[in-house]
């Protein structure tokens, strides 16, 4: 049975009682099968004797002006049912006042230069809000390992860097993106799409596949193939299409080996992101 705790003290007591390793899966709720895969990955890491904690908290600090904080979906009953189905031991569902008892915190986590690029360029302050709440969750849950989805790849890279740079002693693991049959990455925001927008949105994953297929001939070919796929479908307003190294540093024009292709676009009023790993160079792909 899944225990629901609402305060940091209750969470601390639940974790203190754990006899095995503790895994944390931070979420903002509106859970779907992508989140379920993270919970399954967390269980696989800590085993039957460990404790899986999932947080459900819509973090206001990571939403900017004009973003969808107020309309972000809240589906508590369904969220709890999914967590119970996946064998989560503890769900931490605090109020905003519990997480930020003094209002907006005076001390936040600076995400560094990468925090101002890609998603950070479009959403100023977003990653400071993400890293701050994740650092607080790490402090409250004291996990041995935390699991995040690769769909939010820049977030994953920044959290790994934060854990390493601040010596937080948490192993940060990524889990593969879960997709619909047509390739669209699962996201809580997909529910905002109507049928036509849903059809348009599938172009993001097709663009990434096109980039993968062209990667064997080099970075420019991968970018061009993905860009051509996006240009072929009206209705997707592209924010960026970027090819970076696995740590999201810029790539040299003649780079070979592992890389990451990332895309963000607006379909109607809904902003979607996606990414994929690829390998650059002749004979790979």
N, C-alpha and C positions, 0 to 999 in steps of 0.2 A: 504494500500500500504506500502511496506517495504522501509524504508529510508536506503541508503547506505552512511556511513560516513568513512572517510579515516584518520582523524587526532584525536588526543586526545582531542583537543579543540572542534571539532565538536561533538564528543561523549559526552563530558561533557555538552555541550549545549543541546543536545537531551535528556539526562537524567535529567538535571535540569528542563526541561519543563514537566517532568512526574508528573502526579497528584496522581498516585497510586504507589504501590510497584514495584520495579525493580528486574527482574530475569535475570541472566546472564548464557548463555550456551557457554562456551569456546570450540572452535573446531579448527582443522587444515585443514578444508575443506575436499574435496573428500567426500561429505556428502552422507549418505545412510539412510535407514529407522531406524537404531539405533539412529542416530542423530535426526531424526524426532521425535522419542519417547521422547528424552530429551527436545525438544522444546515444545512438548505437555505437558510434566510434568511441565515445567516452567510456561506455561500458566495456568495450573490448580492451581498452587500455588498463582499466582498474580491476577488471574481472568481477566475478560474482561476489567476492568478499569486499570489494571496494564500495565507495559511495559516489553516486552521480548526483550533482546538484545542477539544476537549471534555474536561471534567473529569468523572470518576466518583468521587465521594467522599460517603459517608454521614456527614454532619457531626453528631457527637454534641452539639455546643454548642447546636444549635437544637431539641433534644428536651427536653421537661420531664419531671418525675416522672410515671410512669404512662403515658407516651406510648410509641409503638411502635418505639423504636430497635432493640431486639433482634429483633423480627419483621419489620422493614422488609425488603422483598424484595431479595436480592442475586442478580443474574442475569448474572454477568460474561461468560460465553461468548456469550449472546444480545446483550448490550450491545455487545461488541466487533464482532460480526457486523453489527449495525445501523450502527454508526459507520463500518465499512468500506464498507457498502453506500451510505452517504450521502457518501462521499468525504472523510471527516474525515482530516486529515493527521496529527494527534497526539492521542492519548488520554492524559491525565494521570490516573493511578490511584494516588494515594499512600496510605500507611497513616496512621492517626491520629497515630502518633508523628512522622511526617514533617511533618504540618501543624501539630501542637501538640507540638513537641519537649520543652517543659518542663512538659507537662501542660496543664491549663486555663490559658489566657492570663490574665495579670494586667491587661492593657490590652485592652479591648474597645470596639466602636463603639456609642455610645449612639444609638438610633434616634429620640430626641426624642419629643414628645408623641404623634405619630401611632402610634408603636410600642406605645403602651399602649391603643390603641383597636381595635375590630373584632377581628381575629385576635389582636392583642396583649392584649386584655382576657381572652380565653379561654385564651391560651397565654403567660403571663408569661415574659419573657426570650427568647421565640422570635426576635424580630427582632434583638436584640443578637447572638444566635448566627449568624443569617443574614448580617447586615451584616459581622460580623467575618470570617467565612470568605470572603465575596465580596471584601472588601478584601485579604485575604491572597492570593487567587487573582489579583486584579488586579496585586498586587505581584510575584507569581511569573511570570505570563504576559506582563505588560506589553502587553495588547491595545490595539489602536486602537478596537475596537468590541466590545461584549458584547451577547448576545442572550438575552432572557428571555421566557417565555410570559406572555400576558395573563391566563391562568387564575389565576395567583397575582398578582392585580393590586396588592394592597397592597404586596407584596414589590417589584414593579416600581417603584412610586411611590417607595418608600423608597430603593431602590438608585439611582434617578436623583437623588434629593435628596442622598444621600451623595456621589455622584460630583461633583455641582455644588458642594456646601458644602465638601468637602475638596480641591477642585481636582485630582481624580485623572486628568484628561485622558483619560477613556474615554467614548466615545459609547455610551450605553445605549439599546438599541432593544427595543421590545416586538413580539411576533409574535402573531397571532390564535390564539385557542383552537381546538384541533382537537376535533371531536365525533364520537360514535357516530351511526349513522343516526337513533336516537331522540332525539338532542340531548344525551345525557349527555357531559359534558366528559371527555376522556381523562385518566386519572390512574393513577399506579402503585398507588394504594390501591383502585382498582376491583376488583382481583383478590380482595379480601377479601369481596366481596359474593356471597351465594348468589343463586339465580335470582329469588326473591321480592324480596329486597332490591334487586337490580338493577332490577326493575320499579319499585319505590318510588322509587329514586334519580333516575329520569328526571323526577320532578316538579320538581326544581330548575330545569332548563332551561325547562320549561313555565311555571314561575312568572316567570322572567325575560322570556320572550316575552310573557306577559300584561302585565307591567309596561311593556314596550316599546309594546304596542298601545294602552295607556291613557295613555301619556305626553303625548299631544297635549292632554289636558285638565288637565295639571298634576301636581305632585309627589304630592299626596295620592292622586289617582286611580291613579297608577302604583304606589305602595306598596300601596294597597288591593287592586288587581287581583292583584298578585303574592302578597300575603298570603292572599287567598281561594283561590288555586290551591293553595298549600301546605296550607291548612287542610282541603282536600277529600280529601287522601290521608293516611290514618293510617300510621304507621310511620316518618315523618320527623320527628325531634325538632329543631326549629329553634333554633339558637344566636342568630342575628341575621338580620334582613333590613333592609338600610340603603340609602338613596339619598343619594349624595354628589356633589360636583362632581368633575371629572376628576382633580383633585389630592387628592381625598378630604377636602376641607374640608366642613363642614356646609352645607346648602342653606337658603336662605330659603324660607318657605312659598309665595311667589309666584314662585319662580325659573323662568327660562326658559333654553333653550339646552342645551348638552351637559351630560350628567350620567352617573353610573355607578351601577348597581343591583347590590348585592352580597348574596349569601346564603351561609350556612353551616348545615349540619344534620348530625345523626348518624342514620345508618341502620344499625340493629343496633349493632355496636361500631365502625363505620367512620365517620369524620368526613370530610365532603365540602364543598368550597367551589366557588363559581361566581360569575360576574358577567357583565354585559353593558353596552355603551354604549347610551345612549338620548338622545333630544332632547326636551326639555320645551317645550310651548307649542302654541297653536292652529296647525293647519296643518302640524305636524311630527310625527315619530314614527318 
